[in-house]
Amino acid sequence: MKYPIGIQNFEKIRREGYVYVDKTEQIYRLVNEGSYYFLSRPRRFGKSLLISTLDAYLSGKKELFKGLAIEQLEKDWTEYLVLHLDLNVGEYKTEESLYDKLDAFLAPLEEQYGKLSSLHEAGQRFEYVIKQAYLKTGKRIVILVDEYDKPLLATLSRPELQDSFRTTLKSFYGVLKSMDAYIKFAFLTGVTKFGKVSVFSDLNNLIDLSMDERYQTLCGITEGEIHQYFEESVRGLAQNNHISYEAALARLEKDYDGYHFVANGEGVYNPFSLLNTLSRQRFGRYWFETGTPSYLVEVMKQDNYPLPDLTQEQVTGDFLNSIDSMSTNPIPLIYQSGYLTIKDYDERFGFYTLGFPNKEVEEGFADYLLPFYTNIRQGESAFFIGNFIKDLERGRVDDFMHRMSTMLADTDYKIVGDSELYFQNAFYLISRMLGFYAEVERETSDGRMDMTIKTKDYIYIFEFKLDGSADEALKQIDDKGYAKPFALDKRKLIKVGVNFSLKKRCIEEWKDE
């Protein structure tokens, strides 16, 4: 089987025999039931392939769709002129960079369909090209825009440049409404949706599919599609990893499933990680290996956000589905980027509860951010965590705490300057990392990090104090009865009290009993 890893061109996939998970029934409905759409999905989730498939369909390339669902649905196969703009390539570091990108898109079209030398602004030029193309072809035009938001994400830390880009793009995309009489169909994709003074504020005819139940599986791969297209691949995965077929399915689900784009919706697998796993026949963190967007760290730096709140906040759909550049809350951006997903929905109050979609994302998220809160360098966290686990498995509390103290010492607080918030975030990440090897039951208590970790032979109860004492921490373990649930457990119980000094910005002392 040929897996289309990194291949975003539908025609190449079909002509060269790569497997294609058939989404064409949904694509047919989109085109025939509406005209203007927007879809937000995380990176490497199939947005570009979707745009390419729409391009082939609306260009009338019937032969590429043989054997697919749309072959039986479409009768006319009308050929339209498709204008395809891809903003993904480019760094957008200067004001001229966006204009140059739009100019490279418009100039060839102006050569073919005509231009007015008096028009310089990109939106006006786009408007003129659409009208002239319609007059020359006699058919309405199709417009496809991939990664519409790349210039805006690239300038999150440069608000003045972002405002300039926003003004340009608002005018450019606004053409979709003013030229409605000449446009057959338009589809825009991106990772995020910017709110308030948005590039879409004038486009009240744009249907947002991002949380539309009808199209929740338009990108990504469902469990049913795994069985339909990859049954033999899963059996091979099981054999090569010396596990049962059922265990292989369960591991795939745990590592890569769990994305929910609507309340109580169908789970969707990350297609990039799933296809890489089936192709290489081994499990890995493939999505994270391709790099985490720099804007994620930028927003964490700006917002001084308490990480434990990531999976505790309740948010509305409107808040979740639109990014306000003036907001100090990074949750919408983190959600839309694919690091959080919908876990629960309170229908009475309209609140969503978020969580990490799967093990790959949760582990990768903690692993990626840990170097920004500790002196661990990128790529070293597995070594540190492995040694932590060995210490805990052997009952070596002092070794564990010495290692922890070293890891937190001499940090420059790269993301937050507030010491209390720093310790809270650092231990949240550490507990998340430990949670993949041991069982972390309790994460916070009145803003302080508490951990209960179980190994084969030991149970550890950690209590952390800020500018208190290790004795006070141990006393709280006893006073609040943290050990009672383990009274009948045969494993050895170890209580550990830890005190942080905010003045010294380090672990000052610890005691165990």
C-alpha positions as MATLAB code, in Angstrom:
seq = 'MKYPIGIQNFEKIRREGYVYVDKTEQIYRLVNEGSYYFLSRPRRFGKSLLISTLDAYLSGKKELFKGLAIEQLEKDWTEYLVLHLDLNVGEYKTEESLYDKLDAFLAPLEEQYGKLSSLHEAGQRFEYVIKQAYLKTGKRIVILVDEYDKPLLATLSRPELQDSFRTTLKSFYGVLKSMDAYIKFAFLTGVTKFGKVSVFSDLNNLIDLSMDERYQTLCGITEGEIHQYFEESVRGLAQNNHISYEAALARLEKDYDGYHFVANGEGVYNPFSLLNTLSRQRFGRYWFETGTPSYLVEVMKQDNYPLPDLTQEQVTGDFLNSIDSMSTNPIPLIYQSGYLTIKDYDERFGFYTLGFPNKEVEEGFADYLLPFYTNIRQGESAFFIGNFIKDLERGRVDDFMHRMSTMLADTDYKIVGDSELYFQNAFYLISRMLGFYAEVERETSDGRMDMTIKTKDYIYIFEFKLDGSADEALKQIDDKGYAKPFALDKRKLIKVGVNFSLKKRCIEEWKDE';
ca = [
       0.000    0.000    0.000;
       1.258    3.477   -0.879;
       0.611    6.026    1.882;
       0.202    9.691    0.817;
       2.421   11.070    3.585;
       3.222   14.700    2.880;
       1.427   14.526   -0.471;
      -1.212   17.232   -0.706;
      -2.000   16.995   -4.419;
      -5.150   14.998   -5.177;
      -4.218   14.349   -8.801;
      -0.843   12.899   -7.822;
      -2.469   10.646   -5.225;
      -4.963    9.281   -7.744;
      -2.653    8.898  -10.729;
       0.207    7.318   -8.792;
      -1.885    4.842   -6.817;
      -1.676    6.204   -3.287;
      -4.486    5.271   -0.909;
      -7.187    7.942   -0.715;
      -9.732    8.052    2.107;
     -12.878    8.990    0.199;
     -14.357   12.298    1.370;
     -16.014   13.095   -1.965;
     -19.597   12.518   -0.857;
     -19.184   15.360    1.656;
     -17.395   17.471   -0.965;
     -20.273   17.009   -3.397;
     -22.765   18.170   -0.748;
     -20.640   21.218    0.054;
     -20.499   22.391   -3.540;
     -24.128   21.713   -4.305;
     -25.654   23.065   -1.094;
     -23.732   26.330   -0.671;
     -21.240   28.755   -2.160;
     -18.964   30.259    0.520;
     -17.215   28.254    3.239;
     -14.488   28.475    5.863;
     -12.881   25.560    7.709;
     -10.440   25.710   10.617;
      -8.396   22.601   11.386;
      -4.950   21.932   12.962;
      -1.810   21.753   10.844;
      -1.181   18.565    8.841;
      -4.818   17.580    9.146;
      -5.622   17.347    5.430;
      -6.734   20.899    4.655;
      -4.440   21.280    1.638;
      -5.526   17.917    0.228;
      -9.152   18.979    0.640;
      -8.461   22.186   -1.301;
      -6.654   20.188   -4.016;
      -9.585   17.761   -4.270;
     -12.017   20.644   -4.659;
      -9.721   22.070   -7.346;
      -9.758   18.818   -9.333;
     -13.515   18.381   -8.962;
     -14.439   21.906  -10.008;
     -11.907   21.821  -12.850;
     -13.997   18.971  -14.285;
     -11.327   16.239  -14.004;
     -13.829   13.399  -13.953;
     -11.253   10.672  -14.636;
      -9.571   11.292  -11.270;
     -12.744   10.392   -9.358;
     -13.359    6.974  -10.862;
     -14.525    4.569   -8.164;
     -15.162    7.307   -5.619;
     -18.549    8.242   -4.161;
     -18.838   11.430   -6.186;
     -18.671    9.515   -9.480;
     -22.244    8.327   -8.917;
     -23.463   11.694   -7.633;
     -22.150   14.217  -10.161;
     -23.784   14.127  -13.611;
     -22.521   17.322  -15.283;
     -18.796   17.636  -14.435;
     -18.733   21.277  -15.491;
     -15.250   22.753  -15.903;
     -14.774   26.049  -14.020;
     -11.789   28.362  -13.829;
     -10.241   27.739  -10.397;
      -8.155   30.465   -8.753;
      -6.063   28.748   -6.072;
      -4.127   30.882   -3.570;
      -1.794   29.135   -1.095;
      -0.439   31.410    1.643;
       1.361   28.665    3.545;
       4.765   29.323    1.987;
       6.410   32.499    3.255;
       7.746   34.002    6.479;
       5.862   37.337    6.334;
       8.450   39.326    8.228;
       8.030   42.600    6.345;
       5.132   44.693    5.126;
       6.164   44.011    1.528;
       6.170   40.225    1.952;
       2.383   39.856    1.895;
       2.020   42.225   -1.050;
       4.692   40.276   -2.939;
       2.820   37.022   -2.283;
      -0.494   38.427   -3.511;
       1.218   40.056   -6.480;
       2.756   36.703   -7.491;
      -0.779   35.267   -7.456;
      -2.411   38.132   -9.357;
       0.204   39.016  -11.990;
      -0.145   35.833  -14.136;
      -3.933   36.149  -14.021;
      -3.725   39.765  -15.142;
      -1.510   38.705  -18.043;
      -4.117   36.190  -19.133;
      -7.366   38.009  -18.429;
      -6.396   41.688  -18.451;
      -5.336   44.408  -16.027;
      -5.790   48.099  -15.338;
      -2.553   49.976  -14.729;
      -4.444   52.391  -12.499;
      -5.198   49.640   -9.949;
      -2.487   48.962   -7.358;
      -4.276   47.737   -4.230;
      -4.462   43.925   -4.136;
      -8.188   43.750   -3.435;
      -9.031   46.032   -6.356;
      -6.795   44.034   -8.696;
      -8.394   40.782   -7.529;
     -11.864   42.196   -8.114;
     -10.974   43.252  -11.666;
      -9.395   39.863  -12.497;
     -12.492   37.959  -11.340;
     -14.807   40.072  -13.452;
     -12.594   39.852  -16.547;
     -12.139   36.099  -16.170;
     -15.904   35.672  -15.931;
     -16.436   37.742  -19.079;
     -13.817   35.757  -21.034;
     -14.839   32.252  -19.928;
     -18.578   32.833  -19.711;
     -18.688   30.943  -16.400;
     -18.540   31.956  -12.794;
     -15.196   31.558  -11.018;
     -14.077   29.209   -8.225;
     -11.773   30.640   -5.538;
      -9.798   28.421   -3.146;
      -7.559   29.859   -0.407;
      -5.282   27.579    1.616;
      -3.907   28.729    5.019;
      -5.510   32.177    4.798;
      -4.202   33.018    8.296;
      -0.488   32.260    7.898;
       0.493   35.984    7.674;
      -1.519   36.745   10.838;
      -0.065   33.855   12.843;
       3.433   34.828   11.774;
       2.962   38.303   13.276;
       1.307   37.522   16.631;
       4.212   39.185   18.444;
       4.254   42.161   16.049;
       0.818   43.801   16.405;
       1.527   46.736   14.085;
       2.576   44.485   11.217;
      -0.357   42.189   11.935;
      -2.756   45.127   11.763;
      -1.308   46.042    8.379;
      -1.715   42.469    7.129;
      -5.225   42.319    8.555;
      -6.233   45.455    6.649;
      -4.812   44.087    3.398;
      -6.435   40.670    3.786;
      -9.781   42.130    4.860;
      -9.924   44.096    1.616;
      -8.697   41.132   -0.418;
     -11.145   38.577    0.996;
     -13.951   41.135    0.950;
     -13.968   40.716   -2.820;
     -15.734   37.395   -2.281;
     -18.845   39.310   -1.280;
     -18.638   42.239   -3.689;
     -18.070   39.888   -6.653;
     -20.797   37.410   -5.685;
     -22.429   37.588   -9.130;
     -19.211   36.294  -10.718;
     -18.287   33.581   -8.199;
     -19.537   29.987   -8.325;
     -17.862   28.703   -5.170;
     -15.275   29.805   -2.585;
     -13.549   27.834    0.147;
     -10.985   29.130    2.655;
      -8.991   27.090    5.154;
      -6.713   27.966    8.040;
      -5.595   26.871   11.476;
      -7.364   29.729   13.245;
     -10.282   32.072   12.946;
      -9.543   35.670   13.933;
     -12.417   37.543   15.547;
     -13.329   41.124   16.427;
     -11.994   43.372   13.636;
     -11.601   40.262   11.531;
     -10.544   39.719    7.955;
     -13.971   38.104    7.647;
     -16.013   40.851    9.310;
     -17.595   41.895    5.997;
     -18.230   38.318    4.854;
     -21.595   37.534    6.444;
     -22.190   35.086    3.592;
     -19.306   32.844    4.717;
     -20.430   29.563    6.326;
     -18.054   28.420    9.074;
     -17.757   24.616    9.039;
     -15.268   24.416   11.916;
     -17.874   23.241   14.450;
     -20.495   22.016   11.978;
     -21.726   18.536   12.897;
     -22.413   17.646    9.252;
     -18.762   18.066    8.279;
     -16.911   17.152   11.488;
     -15.047   14.319    9.704;
     -14.280   16.203    6.472;
     -10.608   16.263    7.501;
      -8.968   13.509    9.522;
      -9.650    9.767    9.627;
     -12.408    8.018   11.573;
     -12.316    4.606   13.216;
     -14.634    3.258   10.529;
     -12.275    4.492    7.816;
      -9.369    2.707    9.502;
     -11.233   -0.585    9.153;
     -12.352    0.249    5.607;
      -8.963    1.259    4.205;
      -6.225    0.056    6.565;
      -7.316   -3.277    8.032;
      -4.298   -5.206    6.716;
      -1.952   -2.397    7.732;
      -3.190   -2.623   11.325;
      -2.694   -6.393   11.327;
       0.847   -5.858   10.062;
       1.441   -3.258   12.768;
       0.332   -5.728   15.416;
       2.595   -8.459   14.063;
       5.653   -6.216   13.763;
       5.216   -4.924   17.320;
       4.471   -8.369   18.767;
       1.054   -7.407   20.081;
      -2.475   -8.560   19.295;
      -4.640   -6.952   16.632;
      -6.939   -5.641   19.376;
      -3.971   -4.193   21.259;
      -2.757   -2.446   18.100;
      -6.161   -0.835   17.588;
      -6.277    0.246   21.234;
      -2.790    1.780   20.986;
      -3.710    3.668   17.802;
      -6.795    5.022   19.541;
      -4.903    6.030   22.675;
      -2.063    7.709   20.778;
      -3.790    9.383   17.807;
      -7.588    9.455   18.198;
      -9.672   11.782   20.333;
     -10.155   14.933   18.260;
     -13.736   16.182   18.612;
     -14.773   19.268   16.673;
     -18.400   19.361   17.862;
     -20.097   18.582   21.166;
     -20.593   14.825   21.613;
     -19.185   14.369   18.121;
     -17.415   11.517   16.403;
     -13.762   11.001   17.277;
     -11.215   11.757   14.561;
      -7.652   10.434   14.280;
      -4.721   12.676   13.424;
      -4.142   11.587    9.788;
      -0.441   12.495    9.663;
       0.526   10.423   12.706;
      -1.790    7.563   11.787;
      -0.453    7.226    8.232;
       3.155    7.454    9.416;
       2.546    4.759   12.023;
       0.947    2.395    9.515;
       3.590    3.101    6.878;
       6.612    2.665    9.180;
       4.891   -0.061   11.205;
       5.983    1.494   14.475;
       4.446    3.947   16.912;
       5.899    7.432   17.241;
       5.155   11.080   17.907;
       5.148   11.961   14.217;
       2.970   15.088   14.437;
       5.295   16.670   16.981;
       8.435   15.587   15.161;
       7.503   17.901   12.285;
       7.842   20.888   14.617;
       5.596   22.883   16.912;
       4.541   26.297   15.568;
       6.574   29.148   17.037;
       3.412   31.151   17.673;
       2.441   28.675   20.413;
       5.382   29.703   22.576;
       4.881   33.352   21.642;
       1.348   33.330   23.013;
       2.452   31.518   26.180;
       5.126   34.175   26.715;
       2.646   36.999   26.301;
      -0.144   35.665   28.453;
       1.484   34.331   31.661;
      -1.084   31.567   31.560;
      -1.403   29.045   34.432;
      -0.998   25.708   32.645;
      -3.197   23.658   35.033;
      -6.141   25.739   33.810;
      -5.764   24.300   30.291;
      -8.043   21.386   31.062;
     -10.151   23.055   33.757;
     -11.639   26.097   32.059;
     -15.206   26.055   30.779;
     -15.660   28.127   27.663;
     -18.434   29.022   25.253;
     -18.497   28.057   21.590;
     -18.159   31.682   20.478;
     -15.065   32.147   22.647;
     -13.565   28.842   21.525;
     -14.085   29.388   17.834;
     -12.658   32.878   17.371;
      -9.298   34.443   18.216;
      -9.273   38.013   19.493;
      -5.824   39.525   19.161;
      -6.574   41.743   22.180;
      -7.345   38.814   24.484;
      -4.845   37.541   27.055;
      -6.357   34.057   27.064;
      -4.499   31.605   24.789;
      -7.143   28.849   25.000;
      -8.820   29.488   21.598;
      -5.469   29.481   19.801;
      -4.293   26.329   21.590;
      -7.605   24.617   20.815;
      -7.683   25.602   17.157;
      -4.050   24.549   16.760;
      -4.982   21.010   17.806;
      -3.415   20.797   21.271;
      -6.785   20.749   23.045;
     -10.103   19.312   21.954;
     -13.707   19.145   23.141;
     -14.151   16.632   25.954;
     -17.571   17.523   27.319;
     -20.456   19.918   26.756;
     -22.873   21.372   29.277;
     -26.008   21.779   27.182;
     -27.836   23.704   29.879;
     -25.288   26.518   30.089;
     -23.571   26.100   26.714;
     -20.112   25.487   28.217;
     -17.404   23.329   26.666;
     -14.798   21.473   28.732;
     -11.487   20.892   26.963;
      -8.725   18.331   27.283;
      -5.799   16.845   25.422;
      -7.068   14.695   22.545;
      -4.626   11.815   22.939;
      -1.336   10.603   24.385;
       0.797   11.948   21.536;
      -0.457   15.485   22.047;
      -0.419   15.454   25.851;
       3.064   13.990   26.080;
       4.394   16.111   23.232;
       2.900   19.311   24.641;
       4.527   18.794   28.040;
       7.799   17.664   26.474;
       7.931   20.696   24.192;
       7.209   23.281   26.900;
       9.337   21.760   29.665;
      12.631   23.346   28.464;
      11.006   26.779   28.706;
      10.342   26.269   32.443;
      13.424   24.274   33.450;
      17.075   24.010   32.455;
      16.397   20.854   30.460;
      17.401   21.311   26.852;
      15.099   20.368   23.992;
      15.168   16.609   23.437;
      16.566   15.754   26.889;
      13.333   15.457   28.838;
      12.948   11.716   28.209;
      16.373   11.131   29.812;
      15.477   13.205   32.892;
      12.025   11.676   33.292;
      13.474    8.182   32.863;
      15.879    8.795   35.742;
      13.043   10.228   37.843;
      11.091    7.041   37.348;
      14.054    4.825   38.238;
      14.510    6.787   41.479;
      10.841    6.393   42.368;
      10.772    2.705   41.468;
      13.685    2.076   43.837;
      12.424    4.238   46.699;
      15.276    6.755   46.414;
      13.502    9.930   47.515;
      16.661   11.993   48.069;
      18.001   11.147   44.623;
      14.667   12.087   43.091;
      14.498   15.410   44.925;
      18.153   16.285   44.233;
      17.490   15.701   40.552;
      14.304   17.786   40.739;
      16.109   20.617   42.518;
      18.850   20.660   39.885;
      16.349   20.731   37.079;
      14.579   23.784   38.515;
      17.719   25.667   39.542;
      19.207   28.563   37.570;
      16.260   28.958   35.245;
      15.707   32.323   33.631;
      11.920   32.047   33.716;
      11.710   32.234   29.950;
       7.934   32.400   29.838;
       6.808   33.869   33.170;
       8.511   36.190   35.597;
       6.183   35.447   38.513;
       7.888   32.840   40.709;
       4.732   31.289   42.113;
       3.218   30.846   38.670;
       6.545   29.511   37.422;
       6.648   26.723   40.014;
       3.009   25.901   39.416;
       3.554   25.570   35.673;
       6.859   23.718   35.982;
       5.403   21.054   38.254;
       2.303   20.764   36.133;
       4.519   19.825   33.174;
       6.654   17.471   35.256;
       3.568   15.723   36.635;
       2.227   15.343   33.101;
       5.481   13.767   31.966;
       5.606   11.472   34.987;
       2.014   10.550   34.346;
       2.988    8.484   31.329;
       5.154    6.220   33.466;
       3.510    6.452   36.853;
       0.020    7.355   37.971;
      -0.396   11.015   38.845;
      -3.679   11.379   40.686;
      -3.749   14.840   42.126;
      -2.286   17.857   40.376;
      -3.360   20.969   42.262;
      -4.546   21.969   45.696;
      -5.367   25.611   46.217;
      -2.920   26.559   43.490;
      -0.036   24.375   44.860;
       1.106   21.286   43.037;
       0.263   18.003   44.819;
       1.179   14.667   43.290;
       0.299   11.125   44.219;
       2.489    8.701   42.285;
       2.174    4.931   42.278;
       4.853    2.437   41.284;
       4.953   -1.333   41.642;
       6.375   -1.234   45.189;
       5.772    2.327   46.420;
       3.093    4.995   46.771;
       4.348    8.576   47.064;
       2.315   11.506   48.343;
       3.967   14.852   47.560;
       2.836   18.112   49.126;
       4.435   21.389   48.004;
       4.593   24.654   49.937;
       5.663   28.127   48.872;
       7.650   30.056   51.519;
       6.521   27.618   54.154;
       8.368   24.562   55.405;
       8.702   20.878   54.633;
       7.256   20.122   58.069;
       4.137   22.150   57.249;
       3.735   20.202   54.029;
       3.997   16.859   55.844;
       1.534   18.048   58.467;
      -0.975   18.961   55.740;
      -0.730   15.436   54.299;
      -1.692   14.082   57.731;
      -4.288   16.727   58.595;
      -6.165   16.320   55.314;
      -5.979   12.543   55.349;
      -4.280   12.179   51.968;
      -2.959    8.733   52.991;
      -6.319    7.235   54.001;
      -7.286    5.917   50.532;
      -4.155    3.748   50.595;
      -4.570    2.257   54.078;
      -5.170   -1.263   52.760;
      -2.580   -1.085   49.987;
       0.380   -3.429   50.538;
       2.856   -1.089   48.886;
       5.144    1.073   51.030;
       3.725    4.586   51.530;
       6.183    7.491   51.473;
       5.083   11.047   52.314;
       7.241   13.873   50.963;
       7.001   17.500   52.060;
       8.687   20.097   49.826;
       9.163   23.836   50.290;
       9.948   26.361   47.560;
      11.566   29.682   48.328;
      10.120   32.471   46.194;
      13.015   34.756   47.176;
      15.713   32.223   46.269;
      13.602   30.840   43.403;
      14.484   27.239   44.138;
      13.573   24.168   46.158;
      14.763   25.118   49.651;
      14.160   21.894   51.573;
      12.361   18.567   51.560;
      11.616   15.835   54.098;
      10.105   12.394   53.804;
       8.598    9.921   56.233;
];
